[in-house]
Amino acid sequence: MKGIFPIHRFRELETPFYYYDTKVLRDTLAVINKEVAKYEKFSVHYAVKANANPKVLTIICESGLGADCVSGGEIRAAIKAGIPADKVVFAGVGKADWEINLGLDYGIFCFNVESVPELEVINELATAKGKIANVAFRINPNVGAHTHKNITTGLAENKFGISMADMDQVIDTALAMRNVKFIGLHFHIGSQILDMGDFVALCNRVNELQEKLYARQIIVEHINVGGGLGIDYAHPNRQPVPDFAAYFATYAQHLKLRPEQSAHFELGRAVTGQCGSLISKVLYVKQGANKQFAILDAGMTDLIRPALYQAYHKMENITSEEPVEAYDVVGPICESSDVFGKAIDLNKVHRGDLIALRSAGAYGEIMASGYNCREIPKAYTLDELV
Ligand SMILES: *Cc1c(COP(=O)(O)O)cnc(C)c1O
């Protein structure tokens, strides 16, 4: 092991591959459960879209978390991993009929509805099955988040949710339908949020909306505030477990819940982000005019976040102790954006060295593609390798 990695085992494996440190994952889940237990009415649904690897999902299921799904495929993956249907919520702006039917057949806890046309279809399909679907409305709270523009979701300009101005009317529409039951409000303002002030702003907005509903004698049973808690990409070793204590305390302090109400959270990145690394091999070290490139066998098809969001992943040469030099670290894909980082300090790099791209447990493996006819990377866990 150099640091936290079983390198002798890595040497036997085909690269690139994902590696999940299941100890970090279990520690993270233990902290979530410990912090949530402080508040009677809080519950957490893991956002499956961050990482649906069956080995990871099974561990999450064992910890007792529910699942937040955004497709029929994710509902199937969650149920297959053992997560009970009554702990599954289903969000998404474009739910297909078969996906709604799947949710109805499993009897999932709640559909997070994003438009009136969708509500009508859910009512219709539920009627055909003689069932009643629980629905929550995803309200666009017009609250910004201090994060990358591609991962803010709660502004009026974004495609998500129902506008606040339409909320009353949509609720009335639902109350008049026979095969849907209106049980909650849903929000989600974005991802990789580290400023607790953004969550405070959401709480204040939810409180305002609740006052309006209260004036109409409507008390919503479930308030789902979504996810979005960020992780420390710069220091995966220093902070492997995000600050869940501060996160839940922020909501406990600022979100006004009535005694009959419960709060739901949908955390994705914060649950799985720090447990994963993408392990790749150096193919070539190439000297450029005024820089040197470390060319890896992993590329944007394996981990797209740097190309898609200019995201930073800490990189480490886990097989060299030689003095540090600066490299542009790039993949083999025929795209100029296939760059993991520029002027990255790495212990001197040789062909065959293993490079770990850290904090890749969320929105990593799940976003892999077959572009350039490449294989989807395999994944291994600490449990399997030691
Ligand atoms: C993506 C998503 C989440 C999870 O976001 P994270 O930033 O990974 O915590 C939660 N809820 C909804 C509706 C989402 O789309």
The ligand as a Gaussian input file, in Angstrom:
#p B3LYP/6-31G(d) Opt

LIG

0 1
 C      -29.007000      15.132000      -8.726000
 C      -30.110000      15.260000      -7.763000
 C      -29.867000      15.093000      -6.400000
 C      -28.500000      14.816000      -5.827000
 O      -27.617000      15.857000      -5.957000
 P      -26.185000      15.802000      -5.260000
 O      -25.581000      17.105000      -5.573000
 O      -25.438000      14.669000      -5.838000
 O      -26.415000      15.636000      -3.776000
 C      -30.940000      15.206000      -5.547000
 N      -32.193000      15.444000      -5.997000
 C      -32.454000      15.614000      -7.303000
 C      -33.845000      15.865000      -7.733000
 C      -31.428000      15.524000      -8.228000
 O      -31.695000      15.693000      -9.522000

